[in-house]
């Protein structure tokens, strides 16, 4: 598969960045804007409000491919903190503590932070990546 898909790795990385950013942004839209099934927005100047702002703004930056390294690094840290403060105290096993998504986001964003804007990005279009 590497020989076949390898030639598309730049575009596939761009798609990973776009999809991960879009999915992450939705969590922020729930918290900050009260959209997508949320009963109401959270207080902006609270822990959940800060998390929501990072999710919303960071997700948009990651998705669009602008300041991807910085936004993804901050998002990765947010997910690590979220995992260890919310999920890990319940159990070591992610399937039991329901922390799979936080761990997966953490490592996907760490990877995105290492690669930057890449292809299919506004950063590349603007000559910044």
MIKOLPA-651457 format. One line per field, with one value per atom (N, C-alpha, C, O): residue number from 1; residue in three letters; atom name; x negated, y negated, z. Coordinates in Angstrom, 1 decimal, decimal comma. Layout:
residues N
num NUM:... $
residu Ala:... $
atome CA:... $
px X:... $
py Y:... $
pz Z:... $
END
This chain:
residues 129
num 1:1:1:1:2:2:2:2:3:3:3:3:4:4:4:4:5:5:5:5:6:6:6:6:7:7:7:7:8:8:8:8:9:9:9:9:10:10:10:10:11:11:11:11:12:12:12:12:13:13:13:13:14:14:14:14:15:15:15:15:16:16:16:16:17:17:17:17:18:18:18:18:19:19:19:19:20:20:20:20:21:21:21:21:22:22:22:22:23:23:23:23:24:24:24:24:25:25:25:25:26:26:26:26:27:27:27:27:28:28:28:28:29:29:29:29:30:30:30:30:31:31:31:31:32:32:32:32:33:33:33:33:34:34:34:34:35:35:35:35:36:36:36:36:37:37:37:37:38:38:38:38:39:39:39:39:40:40:40:40:41:41:41:41:42:42:42:42:43:43:43:43:44:44:44:44:45:45:45:45:46:46:46:46:47:47:47:47:48:48:48:48:49:49:49:49:50:50:50:50:51:51:51:51:52:52:52:52:53:53:53:53:54:54:54:54:55:55:55:55:56:56:56:56:57:57:57:57:58:58:58:58:59:59:59:59:60:60:60:60:61:61:61:61:62:62:62:62:63:63:63:63:64:64:64:64:65:65:65:65:66:66:66:66:67:67:67:67:68:68:68:68:69:69:69:69:70:70:70:70:71:71:71:71:72:72:72:72:73:73:73:73:74:74:74:74:75:75:75:75:76:76:76:76:77:77:77:77:78:78:78:78:79:79:79:79:80:80:80:80:81:81:81:81:82:82:82:82:83:83:83:83:84:84:84:84:85:85:85:85:86:86:86:86:87:87:87:87:88:88:88:88:89:89:89:89:90:90:90:90:91:91:91:91:92:92:92:92:93:93:93:93:94:94:94:94:95:95:95:95:96:96:96:96:97:97:97:97:98:98:98:98:99:99:99:99:100:100:100:100:101:101:101:101:102:102:102:102:103:103:103:103:104:104:104:104:105:105:105:105:106:106:106:106:107:107:107:107:108:108:108:108:109:109:109:109:110:110:110:110:111:111:111:111:112:112:112:112:113:113:113:113:114:114:114:114:115:115:115:115:116:116:116:116:117:117:117:117:118:118:118:118:119:119:119:119:120:120:120:120:121:121:121:121:122:122:122:122:123:123:123:123:124:124:124:124:125:125:125:125:126:126:126:126:127:127:127:127:128:128:128:128:129:129:129:129 $
residu Unk:Unk:Unk:Unk:Unk:Unk:Unk:Unk:Unk:Unk:Unk:Unk:Unk:Unk:Unk:Unk:Unk:Unk:Unk:Unk:Unk:Unk:Unk:Unk:Unk:Unk:Unk:Unk:Unk:Unk:Unk:Unk:Unk:Unk:Unk:Unk:Unk:Unk:Unk:Unk:Unk:Unk:Unk:Unk:Unk:Unk:Unk:Unk:Unk:Unk:Unk:Unk:Unk:Unk:Unk:Unk:Unk:Unk:Unk:Unk:Unk:Unk:Unk:Unk:Unk:Unk:Unk:Unk:Unk:Unk:Unk:Unk:Unk:Unk:Unk:Unk:Unk:Unk:Unk:Unk:Unk:Unk:Unk:Unk:Unk:Unk:Unk:Unk:Unk:Unk:Unk:Unk:Unk:Unk:Unk:Unk:Unk:Unk:Unk:Unk:Unk:Unk:Unk:Unk:Unk:Unk:Unk:Unk:Unk:Unk:Unk:Unk:Unk:Unk:Unk:Unk:Unk:Unk:Unk:Unk:Unk:Unk:Unk:Unk:Unk:Unk:Unk:Unk:Unk:Unk:Unk:Unk:Unk:Unk:Unk:Unk:Unk:Unk:Unk:Unk:Unk:Unk:Unk:Unk:Unk:Unk:Unk:Unk:Unk:Unk:Unk:Unk:Unk:Unk:Unk:Unk:Unk:Unk:Unk:Unk:Unk:Unk:Unk:Unk:Unk:Unk:Unk:Unk:Unk:Unk:Unk:Unk:Unk:Unk:Unk:Unk:Unk:Unk:Unk:Unk:Unk:Unk:Unk:Unk:Unk:Unk:Unk:Unk:Unk:Unk:Unk:Unk:Unk:Unk:Unk:Unk:Unk:Unk:Unk:Unk:Unk:Unk:Unk:Unk:Unk:Unk:Unk:Unk:Unk:Unk:Unk:Unk:Unk:Unk:Unk:Unk:Unk:Unk:Unk:Unk:Unk:Unk:Unk:Unk:Unk:Unk:Unk:Unk:Unk:Unk:Unk:Unk:Unk:Unk:Unk:Unk:Unk:Unk:Unk:Unk:Unk:Unk:Unk:Unk:Unk:Unk:Unk:Unk:Unk:Unk:Unk:Unk:Unk:Unk:Unk:Unk:Unk:Unk:Unk:Unk:Unk:Unk:Unk:Unk:Unk:Unk:Unk:Unk:Unk:Unk:Unk:Unk:Unk:Unk:Unk:Unk:Unk:Unk:Unk:Unk:Unk:Unk:Unk:Unk:Unk:Unk:Unk:Unk:Unk:Unk:Unk:Unk:Unk:Unk:Unk:Unk:Unk:Unk:Unk:Unk:Unk:Unk:Unk:Unk:Unk:Unk:Unk:Unk:Unk:Unk:Unk:Unk:Unk:Unk:Unk:Unk:Unk:Unk:Unk:Unk:Unk:Unk:Unk:Unk:Unk:Unk:Unk:Unk:Unk:Unk:Unk:Unk:Unk:Unk:Unk:Unk:Unk:Unk:Unk:Unk:Unk:Unk:Unk:Unk:Unk:Unk:Unk:Unk:Unk:Unk:Unk:Unk:Unk:Unk:Unk:Unk:Unk:Unk:Unk:Unk:Unk:Unk:Unk:Unk:Unk:Unk:Unk:Unk:Unk:Unk:Unk:Unk:Unk:Unk:Unk:Unk:Unk:Unk:Unk:Unk:Unk:Unk:Unk:Unk:Unk:Unk:Unk:Unk:Unk:Unk:Unk:Unk:Unk:Unk:Unk:Unk:Unk:Unk:Unk:Unk:Unk:Unk:Unk:Unk:Unk:Unk:Unk:Unk:Unk:Unk:Unk:Unk:Unk:Unk:Unk:Unk:Unk:Unk:Unk:Unk:Unk:Unk:Unk:Unk:Unk:Unk:Unk:Unk:Unk:Unk:Unk:Unk:Unk:Unk:Unk:Unk:Unk:Unk:Unk:Unk:Unk:Unk:Unk:Unk:Unk:Unk:Unk:Unk:Unk:Unk:Unk:Unk:Unk:Unk:Unk:Unk:Unk:Unk:Unk:Unk:Unk:Unk:Unk:Unk:Unk:Unk:Unk:Unk:Unk:Unk:Unk:Unk:Unk:Unk:Unk:Unk:Unk:Unk:Unk:Unk:Unk:Unk:Unk:Unk:Unk:Unk:Unk:Unk:Unk:Unk:Unk:Unk:Unk:Unk:Unk:Unk:Unk:Unk:Unk:Unk:Unk:Unk:Unk:Unk:Unk:Unk:Unk:Unk:Unk:Unk:Unk:Unk:Unk:Unk:Unk:Unk $
atome N:CA:C:O:N:CA:C:O:N:CA:C:O:N:CA:C:O:N:CA:C:O:N:CA:C:O:N:CA:C:O:N:CA:C:O:N:CA:C:O:N:CA:C:O:N:CA:C:O:N:CA:C:O:N:CA:C:O:N:CA:C:O:N:CA:C:O:N:CA:C:O:N:CA:C:O:N:CA:C:O:N:CA:C:O:N:CA:C:O:N:CA:C:O:N:CA:C:O:N:CA:C:O:N:CA:C:O:N:CA:C:O:N:CA:C:O:N:CA:C:O:N:CA:C:O:N:CA:C:O:N:CA:C:O:N:CA:C:O:N:CA:C:O:N:CA:C:O:N:CA:C:O:N:CA:C:O:N:CA:C:O:N:CA:C:O:N:CA:C:O:N:CA:C:O:N:CA:C:O:N:CA:C:O:N:CA:C:O:N:CA:C:O:N:CA:C:O:N:CA:C:O:N:CA:C:O:N:CA:C:O:N:CA:C:O:N:CA:C:O:N:CA:C:O:N:CA:C:O:N:CA:C:O:N:CA:C:O:N:CA:C:O:N:CA:C:O:N:CA:C:O:N:CA:C:O:N:CA:C:O:N:CA:C:O:N:CA:C:O:N:CA:C:O:N:CA:C:O:N:CA:C:O:N:CA:C:O:N:CA:C:O:N:CA:C:O:N:CA:C:O:N:CA:C:O:N:CA:C:O:N:CA:C:O:N:CA:C:O:N:CA:C:O:N:CA:C:O:N:CA:C:O:N:CA:C:O:N:CA:C:O:N:CA:C:O:N:CA:C:O:N:CA:C:O:N:CA:C:O:N:CA:C:O:N:CA:C:O:N:CA:C:O:N:CA:C:O:N:CA:C:O:N:CA:C:O:N:CA:C:O:N:CA:C:O:N:CA:C:O:N:CA:C:O:N:CA:C:O:N:CA:C:O:N:CA:C:O:N:CA:C:O:N:CA:C:O:N:CA:C:O:N:CA:C:O:N:CA:C:O:N:CA:C:O:N:CA:C:O:N:CA:C:O:N:CA:C:O:N:CA:C:O:N:CA:C:O:N:CA:C:O:N:CA:C:O:N:CA:C:O:N:CA:C:O:N:CA:C:O:N:CA:C:O:N:CA:C:O:N:CA:C:O:N:CA:C:O:N:CA:C:O:N:CA:C:O:N:CA:C:O:N:CA:C:O:N:CA:C:O:N:CA:C:O:N:CA:C:O:N:CA:C:O:N:CA:C:O:N:CA:C:O:N:CA:C:O:N:CA:C:O:N:CA:C:O:N:CA:C:O:N:CA:C:O:N:CA:C:O $
px -0,8:0,0:-0,9:-0,5:-2,0:-2,9:-3,3:-3,3:-3,6:-3,9:-2,8:-3,0:-1,6:-0,4:0,0:0,2:0,2:0,8:-0,3:0,0:-1,6:-2,7:-2,8:-3,1:-2,4:-2,5:-1,4:-1,4:-0,4:0,6:0,5:1,4:-0,7:-0,8:-0,6:-0,1:-1,0:-0,8:0,6:1,1:1,4:2,8:3,5:4,5:3,1:3,8:3,5:4,4:2,3:2,0:2,9:3,5:3,1:4,0:5,4:6,1:5,9:7,2:7,3:8,3:6,3:6,3:6,4:7,2:5,6:5,6:7,0:7,5:7,6:8,9:10,0:10,7:10,0:11,1:10,9:11,8:9,6:9,4:9,7:10,4:9,4:9,7:11,2:11,7:11,9:13,3:14,0:14,9:13,6:14,2:14,0:14,9:12,7:12,4:13,1:13,6:13,3:14,0:15,4:16,0:16,0:17,4:17,6:18,6:16,6:16,7:16,7:17,4:15,9:15,8:17,1:17,6:17,7:19,0:20,1:20,9:20,0:21,0:20,8:21,8:19,6:19,3:19,5:20,2:18,9:18,9:20,2:20,7:20,7:21,8:23,2:24,2:23,1:24,3:25,0:26,2:24,2:24,7:24,6:24,0:25,1:24,9:25,3:24,6:26,5:27,0:26,8:27,2:26,0:25,7:27,0:27,7:27,2:28,4:28,2:29,1:27,0:26,6:25,1:24,4:24,6:23,2:22,6:23,4:21,4:20,7:20,2:20,1:19,9:19,3:17,9:17,1:17,7:16,5:15,2:14,2:15,4:14,3:14,3:14,5:14,2:14,2:13,3:12,8:13,0:12,2:12,8:12,1:14,1:14,7:14,8:14,7:14,9:14,9:13,6:13,5:12,5:11,1:10,9:10,4:11,4:11,3:12,1:11,6:13,3:14,1:13,5:13,6:12,9:12,2:11,0:10,8:10,2:9,1:9,7:9,1:10,7:11,3:11,9:11,6:12,6:13,2:12,2:12,1:11,4:10,4:9,3:8,9:8,8:7,7:8,2:7,5:9,4:10,0:10,1:9,8:10,5:10,6:9,2:9,1:8,3:6,9:6,3:5,7:6,5:5,9:6,6:6,0:7,9:8,7:8,3:8,1:8,1:7,7:6,3:5,9:5,4:4,0:3,3:2,4:3,7:3,0:2,5:3,3:1,2:0,6:0,9:1,1:0,8:1,2:0,3:0,8:-1,0:-1,9:-1,5:-1,5:-1,3:-1,1:0,3:0,5:1,3:2,7:2,8:3,4:2,1:2,2:1,4:1,8:0,3:-0,5:0,4:0,4:1,0:1,9:3,1:3,5:3,7:4,8:4,3:5,1:3,1:2,6:2,4:2,8:1,9:1,8:3,1:3,3:4,1:5,4:6,0:6,6:5,8:6,3:5,6:6,2:4,3:3,5:4,0:4,3:4,2:4,7:6,1:6,4:7,0:8,3:8,3:9,1:7,5:7,4:7,0:7,7:5,9:5,4:6,2:6,2:7,0:7,8:9,3:9,9:9,8:11,2:11,3:12,1:10,5:10,7:9,8:10,3:8,5:7,6:7,9:7,7:8,5:8,8:9,8:9,9:10,6:11,7:11,1:11,6:10,1:9,5:8,3:8,1:7,4:6,2:6,6:6,0:7,6:8,0:8,9:10,0:8,5:9,3:10,7:11,6:10,9:12,2:13,2:14,4:12,6:13,4:13,6:14,8:12,6:12,7:13,2:13,3:13,5:14,1:13,2:13,6:11,9:10,9:10,2:9,3:10,8:10,2:10,0:9,0:11,1:11,1:10,1:9,4:10,0:9,0:7,5:6,7:7,3:5,9:5,6:4,6:6,6:6,4:6,2:5,3:7,0:6,8:5,4:4,7:5,0:3,8:2,6:1,8:2,6:1,5:1,6:0,6:2,9:3,0:2,6:1,9:2,9:2,5:1,0:0,4:0,4:-1,0:-1,7:-2,7:-1,2:-1,7:-1,5:-2,4:-0,3:-0,1:-1,0:-1,5:-1,3:-2,2:-3,6:-4,3:-4,0:-5,3:-5,4:-6,5:-4,3:-4,3:-3,9:-4,3:-3,1:-2,7:-1,6:-0,8:-1,5:-0,3:-0,2:0,9:-1,2:-1,2:-0,3:0,0:0,0:0,8:2,3:2,7:3,0:4,4:4,7:5,6:3,8:3,9:3,9:3,3:4,5:4,5:3,0:2,6:2,4:1,0:0,1:-0,7:0,3:-0,5:-0,1:-0,9:1,2:1,7:1,2:0,9:1,0:0,5:-1,0:-1,6:-1,6:-3,1:-3,7:-4,9:-2,9:-3,4:-3,6:-3,5:-3,7:-3,7:-3,9:-4,0 $
py 1,2:0,0:-1,3:-2,3:-1,2:-2,3:-2,9:-4,1:-2,0:-2,4:-3,0:-3,9:-2,6:-3,1:-4,4:-5,5:-4,4:-5,6:-6,6:-7,8:-6,2:-7,1:-8,3:-9,4:-8,2:-9,3:-10,4:-11,5:-10,0:-10,9:-11,4:-12,0:-11,1:-11,4:-12,8:-13,1:-13,7:-15,2:-15,5:-16,3:-15,0:-15,3:-14,6:-15,2:-13,4:-12,7:-13,3:-13,4:-13,9:-14,6:-15,9:-16,2:-16,5:-17,7:-17,3:-18,1:-16,2:-15,7:-15,4:-15,7:-14,7:-14,4:-15,7:-15,8:-16,7:-18,0:-18,7:-19,2:-18,7:-19,3:-18,6:-19,2:-17,3:-16,5:-16,6:-16,8:-16,5:-16,6:-17,9:-18,1:-19,0:-20,4:-20,6:-21,3:-20,1:-20,3:-19,6:-20,1:-18,4:-17,6:-18,3:-18,4:-18,8:-19,4:-20,7:-21,1:-21,5:-22,8:-22,6:-23,5:-21,5:-21,2:-21,2:-21,6:-20,6:-20,6:-22,0:-22,3:-22,9:-24,3:-25,0:-25,8:-24,7:-25,3:-24,9:-25,7:-23,7:-23,2:-24,1:-24,6:-24,1:-24,8:-26,3:-26,9:-26,9:-28,4:-29,0:-30,0:-28,4:-28,9:-28,2:-28,7:-27,1:-26,4:-25,7:-25,5:-25,4:-24,7:-23,2:-22,7:-22,6:-21,1:-20,3:-19,4:-20,5:-19,7:-20,2:-19,5:-21,2:-21,7:-22,4:-23,1:-22,2:-22,9:-24,4:-25,1:-24,8:-26,2:-26,4:-25,4:-27,5:-27,8:-27,8:-28,1:-27,5:-27,6:-29,0:-29,8:-29,3:-30,6:-30,7:-29,8:-31,8:-31,9:-32,0:-31,4:-32,7:-32,8:-31,7:-32,0:-30,5:-29,3:-28,3:-28,5:-27,2:-26,2:-25,6:-25,4:-25,3:-24,8:-25,8:-25,5:-27,1:-28,2:-28,3:-28,5:-28,2:-28,2:-27,0:-27,2:-25,8:-24,6:-24,8:-24,5:-25,3:-25,6:-26,6:-26,4:-27,6:-28,6:-28,0:-28,2:-27,2:-26,5:-25,5:-25,4:-24,8:-23,9:-24,6:-24,2:-25,7:-26,4:-27,1:-26,9:-27,9:-28,7:-27,8:-27,9:-26,9:-26,0:-25,1:-24,8:-24,6:-23,7:-24,4:-23,8:-25,7:-26,4:-26,7:-26,6:-27,0:-27,2:-26,0:-26,0:-24,9:-23,6:-23,2:-22,8:-23,3:-22,9:-23,8:-23,2:-25,1:-25,9:-25,9:-26,3:-25,4:-25,3:-26,6:-26,9:-27,3:-28,6:-28,4:-28,0:-28,7:-28,5:-27,1:-26,9:-26,1:-24,7:-24,2:-23,6:-24,4:-23,9:-24,4:-23,6:-25,7:-26,3:-25,8:-25,5:-25,9:-25,5:-24,1:-23,7:-23,2:-21,8:-21,4:-20,6:-22,1:-21,9:-22,3:-21,5:-23,4:-23,8:-22,9:-22,5:-22,4:-21,5:-20,1:-19,5:-19,7:-18,4:-18,5:-17,6:-19,6:-19,9:-19,9:-19,3:-20,5:-20,6:-19,2:-18,9:-18,4:-17,0:-16,1:-15,3:-16,4:-15,7:-16,0:-15,2:-17,3:-17,8:-17,3:-16,8:-17,3:-16,8:-15,3:-14,9:-14,6:-13,1:-12,9:-12,1:-13,5:-13,2:-13,7:-13,2:-14,8:-15,3:-14,8:-14,7:-14,4:-14,0:-12,4:-11,8:-11,9:-10,4:-9,5:-8,5:-9,8:-8,8:-8,5:-7,4:-9,4:-9,1:-7,9:-7,3:-7,7:-6,7:-5,3:-4,3:-5,2:-3,9:-4,0:-5,1:-3,1:-3,1:-2,9:-3,4:-2,0:-1,6:-2,7:-3,1:-3,1:-4,2:-3,7:-4,6:-2,5:-2,0:-2,1:-2,2:-2,0:-2,0:-3,5:-3,9:-4,3:-5,7:-6,7:-7,9:-6,1:-6,9:-8,0:-9,0:-7,7:-8,7:-8,5:-9,2:-7,6:-7,2:-8,5:-8,7:-9,2:-10,4:-11,4:-12,0:-11,7:-12,6:-12,2:-13,0:-10,9:-10,4:-10,4:-10,8:-10,0:-10,0:-11,5:-11,7:-12,4:-13,8:-14,3:-15,0:-14,0:-14,4:-14,0:-14,8:-12,7:-12,3:-12,7:-12,9:-12,8:-13,3:-14,8:-15,2:-15,6:-17,0:-17,1:-18,0:-16,2:-16,3:-16,0:-16,7:-15,1:-14,8:-16,0:-16,4:-16,6:-17,8:-18,9:-19,6:-19,1:-20,1:-19,9:-20,8:-18,6:-18,3:-18,6:-18,8:-18,5:-18,6:-20,0:-20,4:-20,8:-22,1:-22,1:-21,2:-23,2:-23,5:-22,4:-21,8:-22,1:-21,1:-21,5:-22,7:-20,5:-20,7:-21,0:-20,8:-21,5:-21,8:-22,8:-22,7:-23,8:-24,7:-26,2:-26,5:-27,0:-28,4:-29,0:-29,9:-28,4:-28,8:-28,6:-29,4:-27,5:-27,2:-28,1:-28,6:-28,3:-29,2:-30,6:-31,3:-31,1:-32,4:-32,4:-33,5:-31,3:-31,3:-31,2:-31,5:-30,6:-30,5:-29,0:-28,8:-28,1:-26,7:-25,9:-24,7 $
pz 0,0:0,0:0,0:-0,6:0,6:0,7:-0,7:-0,9:-1,6:-2,9:-3,7:-4,5:-3,4:-4,1:-3,4:-4,1:-2,1:-1,4:-1,1:-0,9:-1,0:-0,7:-1,6:-1,1:-2,8:-3,7:-3,4:-3,9:-2,6:-2,2:-0,7:-0,2:-0,1:1,3:1,6:2,7:0,8:1,1:1,1:2,0:0,1:0,1:1,2:1,8:1,5:2,6:4,0:4,8:4,1:5,4:5,4:6,5:4,3:4,3:4,7:5,4:4,2:4,5:6,0:6,6:6,5:8,0:8,8:9,7:8,4:9,1:9,0:10,0:7,8:7,6:8,5:9,2:8,4:9,1:10,6:11,3:11,1:12,5:13,0:14,1:12,3:12,7:12,7:13,6:11,7:11,6:12,8:13,4:13,1:14,2:15,5:16,3:15,7:17,0:17,1:18,2:16,0:16,1:16,5:17,2:16,2:16,6:18,1:18,6:18,8:20,2:20,8:21,8:20,2:20,7:20,3:21,1:19,2:18,8:19,8:20,1:20,3:21,3:22,6:23,1:23,0:24,3:24,3:25,1:23,3:23,2:22,6:23,1:21,6:20,9:21,2:20,8:22,0:22,3:21,1:21,2:20,1:18,9:19,0:19,9:18,0:17,7:18,9:19,3:19,4:20,5:21,9:22,8:22,0:23,4:23,9:23,2:25,2:25,9:26,0:25,8:26,3:26,4:26,4:26,6:26,0:26,0:27,4:28,4:27,5:28,9:29,1:28,1:30,3:30,6:29,9:30,1:29,1:28,4:29,4:29,1:30,5:31,4:32,5:33,7:32,1:32,9:32,3:31,2:33,0:32,4:31,2:30,2:31,2:30,0:28,9:27,7:29,3:28,3:27,6:26,4:28,4:27,8:26,9:25,8:27,3:26,5:25,2:24,1:25,3:24,1:23,2:22,0:23,7:22,8:22,1:20,9:22,8:22,1:21,1:20,0:21,4:20,4:19,2:18,1:19,4:18,3:17,5:16,2:18,1:17,3:16,8:15,6:17,7:17,2:16,1:15,2:16,3:15,2:13,9:12,8:13,9:12,7:12,1:10,8:12,9:12,4:11,8:10,7:12,5:12,0:10,7:9,8:10,7:9,5:8,3:7,2:8,5:7,4:7,0:5,9:7,9:7,7:7,8:7,1:8,9:9,2:10,7:11,6:10,9:12,2:12,8:14,0:11,9:12,2:13,4:14,3:13,3:14,3:15,7:16,6:15,8:17,1:17,6:18,8:16,7:17,1:17,5:18,5:16,7:17,0:18,3:19,0:18,5:19,8:21,0:22,0:20,9:22,0:22,2:23,3:21,1:21,1:21,7:22,5:21,4:21,9:23,4:24,1:23,9:25,3:26,0:27,1:25,4:26,0:26,1:27,2:25,1:25,2:26,2:26,9:26,4:27,4:28,8:29,6:29,0:30,3:30,5:31,6:29,5:29,6:30,0:30,8:29,3:29,6:31,0:31,7:31,5:32,8:33,9:35,0:33,7:34,7:34,8:35,8:33,6:33,5:33,4:34,1:32,5:32,2:33,0:33,6:33,1:33,7:35,2:35,6:36,0:37,4:37,5:38,5:36,5:36,5:36,3:36,9:35,4:35,1:34,3:33,6:34,3:33,4:32,0:31,1:31,8:30,4:29,8:30,3:28,6:27,9:27,5:27,5:27,2:26,8:28,0:27,8:29,2:30,4:30,8:31,2:30,8:31,2:30,2:30,4:29,0:27,9:27,4:27,0:27,5:27,1:25,7:25,4:24,9:23,7:22,8:22,2:22,7:21,8:22,2:21,4:23,5:24,0:23,7:23,3:23,9:23,6:22,1:21,7:21,3:19,9:19,4:18,6:19,8:19,4:19,9:19,1:21,1:21,6:20,6:20,3:20,2:19,4:17,9:17,3:17,4:16,1:16,0:15,1:17,0:17,0:17,2:16,7:18,0:18,2:16,8:16,5:16,1:14,7:13,8:13,1:13,8:13,0:13,4:12,5:14,7:15,2:14,6:14,3:14,4:13,9:12,4:11,9:11,7:10,2:9,7:8,6:10,5:10,0:9,1:9,0:8,3:7,4:6,4:6,2:5,6:4,6:3,4:3,2:2,6:1,4:1,7:2,9:0,8:0,9:2,1:2,8:2,2:3,3:2,8:1,8:3,6:3,3:3,5:2,8:4,5:4,7:3,5:3,2:2,8:1,6:0,5:-0,2:0,4:-0,6:-0,5:-1,5:0,8:1,1:1,1:1,5:0,8:0,8:2,2:2,4:3,2:4,6:5,0:6,2:4,1:4,4:3,3:3,4 $
END
